[in-house]
Structure formats: C-alpha cells, structure tokens
Amino acid sequence: MSSIWGSPAVFRHLVKGAIRTTARNQRRWAQVHDVRFLATTQESRSVLEKYREKLDKKAREEGLPDIEALKKAYSDKIEAVRKRADAQDPLVAAGSERPSSTTSQKPVEQAAAKAATKEKKTSSGSGTGVKPLSSILDVEKVRSLPERELTAIWRLRHANNPQSLCAVIPSSTYKHISAAAHAFPQFVLPVPHPEQGAELHFLQWTFDPPTKTSTVLFTQLAEYKNRGEFAQPHTTVTHYLDLAKGRDEGMVLMQGLVMENRGFSVENAQWLVMCLQRFYGGWDGIGGQQGRERAEERRRLLEWFSRGDERFSVEKLMEEAERMG
C-alpha cells in the first residue's frame, strides 16, 4: 500500500515545509459558507420550526390548543390535496412509489427511502469495495428525470446521515476534473484553522471501470507521517458516471462520507472538496484573464508535486487556497 503515497523524499520536503509555514504564518482564513456544486445534506431548520410561530397563531385562531391539534384537524384536507397532486407528479411516472395514507413522506423522500433499502440488499460491484450506482438508485428510471428532480432525490438519499456529503456535477465540468485526476492522481491540500495556520491533507484518486466510478481518499498528512502504510483516510468521495451520458445534459453524482472519530469535521471536508474542484480544473475559465492565470498556477502546483519538483512549496499552495476565501 505504501507505493501509492509517493516518494519518501517528496514527503520529507513537504512535512518540513508545512512545519515552517505553520510556525511563522498564523493567518486568519475566511470561513467556508458554501461550496460550488457541493450540497450538504443538513437543513438548518425543519419546516415545523421555521413556521412554528405562524402555526401557533393559526391554531389559536381556530380555537385549538396547539400545533398537533391543528395538524389533526387539517389531516383530511392535506390528504385530499396530496391525492389530487398524484395525477400530475412527474416522479410517479419515473417509477417512484407514492406514500400510503398512513405516511407523510413526499415522493422524492419515498424514492430516497426505497433506494436506501435497496442499497442494503446489494453487494459491492467490484473488488474495490465501491458499490455501483445501481445499488443506490434505479438508474434507468432516474435517467430521464430533469436535473431539479434528480438533485432532490440525490440529496434526500443522503439526508439521514450527518456525516455525508453529496453533489450533482455537470459532466462537462467533471471532464476537466477527471483529466487532471488521471494525470495527477496524488496531491496535498490545506485545511485552514483560524489563528493556527493550516493542516495538510493528502489525497489519492482511484478509478474503477466496472462500477463506473472514481474515488478520492483524503488522509491527514500527519497521520501518514506517523503511521505510514497503516494510515487510514478520514474522508472518501465517490463520483458515479452512469448518468454522464444518455441525457440531454449529462450529470455526475457525487457522494462523500466523513469517518466518525477521526478528528475531522464535515465542514472541513466541504472545504477539501471545494479545493479539490478548484485545483483539478472544475473552476477553470471563471474570472477572465486573471482567472486563467490562477488556473495555470494551480496546474503547475499539481505538476510540480507529481514530479517531486523543488519548485513546489507549501507557501505557494496556501496562497492559492487562500484566494478561495
């Protein structure tokens, strides 16, 4: 396993650079509020919490003691509206099962729940341990869905796991990322820590044609330094290419998982994925001439790291990452 981590000389130089940079460069990094193409699965507030005040007022106007009583009073009306909506629901035509009168799940939630059950019953599609997309979704049924509905189903598929990440990426964007990943399958990225510099993380791309996937493994560089070939990744990100073709607009589905008890947060994983997209060409062409110059600089850093070139430095890496703030 140790062969995939690059030459020892590169890492000795890299770790020394990281120590020097952290010691003298205590910058304040901007917080990450959003990630291009990346959708977190955690909603800040439930619908009930968001509208609790209005619902309380409505209950009082109706002479009811609380919101639960209001919900019961309007249950028949809600069910009638839901049934009338079934006839025009595009997800029904796509194969999603409608909920019975005893459940409050919406169509996309039902489809996501069904997919989750199917995944548990399906084994890995190859020797890599990566499951194919067909074990998560009915690929042919979702292939014809508009981007909005496909995105909703994909997000809800991951909604119950607070350690998960997901995204729907245009295939045209993924092509740029994939080309760079095949050329430079290993790299390092910084994670900012306000008032404490930054921590470096090593990434490794793997490609699995049988499952039509590419996977990125993220590991703390300090973890590798301490444990070598026994180092374990804290985050995995898998791209599914099944829907990249055969649609008016090809899409690549991405899902990620942040391992629990590894000392790494979902928020930091979001930052790493954003850095990954930018350094691997996902944002190329944005920002005019200056944007093109910055893209060329990021490309050079990938090349220098891959070759073990002495021109690669942690300082330059951090300067490029900091521009995303």
ZIWOJO-V535329 format. One record per backbone hydrogen bond with DSSP energy under -0.5 kcal/mol. NH is the residue of the N-H (numbers start at 1). CO is the residue of the C=O. E is the energy in kcal/mol with one decimal. If there is no record, write none. Layout:
nh->[NH | NH]
co->[CO | CO]
e->[E | E]
This chain:
nh->[4 | 5 | 6 | 11 | 12 | 13 | 14 | 15 | 16 | 17 | 18 | 19 | 20 | 21 | 22 | 23 | 24 | 25 | 27 | 29 | 33 | 35 | 38 | 39 | 40 | 41 | 43 | 50 | 51 | 52 | 55 | 56 | 57 | 58 | 59 | 60 | 61 | 62 | 63 | 64 | 70 | 71 | 72 | 73 | 74 | 75 | 78 | 79 | 80 | 81 | 82 | 83 | 84 | 85 | 86 | 87 | 88 | 89 | 90 | 92 | 93 | 94 | 95 | 96 | 103 | 110 | 111 | 112 | 113 | 114 | 115 | 116 | 117 | 118 | 119 | 120 | 121 | 121 | 122 | 122 | 125 | 129 | 135 | 136 | 137 | 139 | 142 | 143 | 144 | 145 | 150 | 151 | 152 | 153 | 154 | 155 | 156 | 157 | 158 | 158 | 159 | 161 | 162 | 164 | 165 | 166 | 167 | 168 | 169 | 171 | 173 | 174 | 175 | 176 | 176 | 177 | 178 | 179 | 180 | 181 | 182 | 183 | 184 | 187 | 189 | 191 | 193 | 195 | 196 | 197 | 199 | 201 | 202 | 203 | 204 | 205 | 206 | 208 | 211 | 212 | 212 | 213 | 214 | 215 | 216 | 217 | 218 | 219 | 221 | 222 | 224 | 225 | 226 | 227 | 228 | 230 | 231 | 234 | 235 | 236 | 237 | 238 | 239 | 240 | 241 | 241 | 244 | 251 | 252 | 253 | 254 | 255 | 256 | 257 | 258 | 259 | 259 | 262 | 269 | 270 | 271 | 272 | 273 | 274 | 275 | 276 | 277 | 278 | 279 | 280 | 281 | 282 | 283 | 284 | 286 | 290 | 291 | 292 | 293 | 294 | 295 | 296 | 297 | 298 | 299 | 300 | 301 | 302 | 303 | 304 | 305 | 306 | 307 | 308 | 308 | 309 | 312 | 317 | 318 | 319 | 320 | 321 | 322 | 323 | 324 | 325]
co->[1 | 2 | 3 | 7 | 8 | 9 | 10 | 11 | 12 | 13 | 14 | 15 | 16 | 17 | 18 | 19 | 20 | 21 | 25 | 27 | 31 | 38 | 35 | 166 | 38 | 164 | 41 | 46 | 47 | 49 | 51 | 52 | 53 | 54 | 55 | 56 | 57 | 58 | 60 | 59 | 66 | 67 | 68 | 69 | 70 | 72 | 74 | 75 | 76 | 77 | 78 | 79 | 80 | 81 | 82 | 83 | 85 | 86 | 88 | 89 | 89 | 90 | 92 | 91 | 100 | 106 | 107 | 108 | 109 | 110 | 111 | 112 | 113 | 114 | 115 | 116 | 117 | 118 | 118 | 119 | 130 | 126 | 132 | 133 | 133 | 137 | 138 | 139 | 140 | 142 | 146 | 147 | 148 | 149 | 150 | 151 | 152 | 153 | 154 | 155 | 156 | 158 | 160 | 161 | 256 | 39 | 254 | 37 | 252 | 250 | 170 | 170 | 171 | 172 | 173 | 173 | 174 | 175 | 176 | 177 | 178 | 179 | 180 | 203 | 201 | 199 | 197 | 27 | 193 | 27 | 191 | 189 | 219 | 187 | 217 | 185 | 215 | 213 | 208 | 208 | 209 | 208 | 239 | 206 | 237 | 204 | 235 | 202 | 200 | 200 | 220 | 221 | 222 | 223 | 224 | 227 | 228 | 218 | 218 | 257 | 216 | 255 | 214 | 253 | 212 | 239 | 241 | 243 | 169 | 240 | 167 | 238 | 165 | 236 | 163 | 234 | 257 | 259 | 265 | 266 | 267 | 268 | 269 | 270 | 271 | 272 | 273 | 274 | 275 | 276 | 278 | 277 | 277 | 281 | 283 | 287 | 287 | 288 | 289 | 290 | 291 | 292 | 293 | 294 | 295 | 296 | 297 | 298 | 299 | 300 | 301 | 302 | 303 | 304 | 305 | 304 | 309 | 313 | 314 | 315 | 316 | 317 | 318 | 319 | 321 | 322]
e->[-1.6 | -1.5 | -0.9 | -1.5 | -2.4 | -2.1 | -2.2 | -2.9 | -1.9 | -2.1 | -2.3 | -2.1 | -2.2 | -2.4 | -2.4 | -1.8 | -1.6 | -1.8 | -1.2 | -0.7 | -0.6 | -0.5 | -1.5 | -3.2 | -0.5 | -0.6 | -0.6 | -2.3 | -1.9 | -0.8 | -2.5 | -2.8 | -2.0 | -2.3 | -2.6 | -2.0 | -2.1 | -1.7 | -1.3 | -3.1 | -1.5 | -2.6 | -2.0 | -2.2 | -1.7 | -0.9 | -2.4 | -2.2 | -2.0 | -2.2 | -2.2 | -2.2 | -1.9 | -1.7 | -1.0 | -0.6 | -1.2 | -1.4 | -0.6 | -1.1 | -1.0 | -1.2 | -1.3 | -2.7 | -1.8 | -2.5 | -2.4 | -2.1 | -2.5 | -2.5 | -2.2 | -2.2 | -2.0 | -2.1 | -2.2 | -1.4 | -0.8 | -0.7 | -0.5 | -1.2 | -1.1 | -1.3 | -1.7 | -2.2 | -2.9 | -1.2 | -2.0 | -1.3 | -0.5 | -1.3 | -2.5 | -2.8 | -2.0 | -2.4 | -2.3 | -2.5 | -2.4 | -1.8 | -0.7 | -1.1 | -0.7 | -1.5 | -0.7 | -1.8 | -2.1 | -1.3 | -2.1 | -0.5 | -3.0 | -2.5 | -0.7 | -2.2 | -2.1 | -0.8 | -0.5 | -1.6 | -3.4 | -2.2 | -1.8 | -2.3 | -2.5 | -1.5 | -2.8 | -1.6 | -2.6 | -2.5 | -2.3 | -0.9 | -2.8 | -0.6 | -2.4 | -2.5 | -3.1 | -3.0 | -1.7 | -2.7 | -2.5 | -2.6 | -1.0 | -0.7 | -1.0 | -1.6 | -1.6 | -2.7 | -3.0 | -2.4 | -2.7 | -2.6 | -2.2 | -0.5 | -1.8 | -2.4 | -2.0 | -2.5 | -2.8 | -2.2 | -1.9 | -2.3 | -1.4 | -2.1 | -2.2 | -3.2 | -3.3 | -3.5 | -2.7 | -0.5 | -1.8 | -2.2 | -3.1 | -1.6 | -2.9 | -2.5 | -2.7 | -2.5 | -2.6 | -3.0 | -0.6 | -0.7 | -1.6 | -2.1 | -1.6 | -2.1 | -2.3 | -2.2 | -2.6 | -2.8 | -2.5 | -2.1 | -3.0 | -2.1 | -1.4 | -3.2 | -0.6 | -1.0 | -1.6 | -0.5 | -1.6 | -2.1 | -2.1 | -2.1 | -2.2 | -2.1 | -1.9 | -2.3 | -2.2 | -2.2 | -1.9 | -1.9 | -2.3 | -3.1 | -2.4 | -2.3 | -2.1 | -0.9 | -0.6 | -2.6 | -1.7 | -1.9 | -2.8 | -2.0 | -2.0 | -2.3 | -2.5 | -0.9 | -1.5 | -1.6]
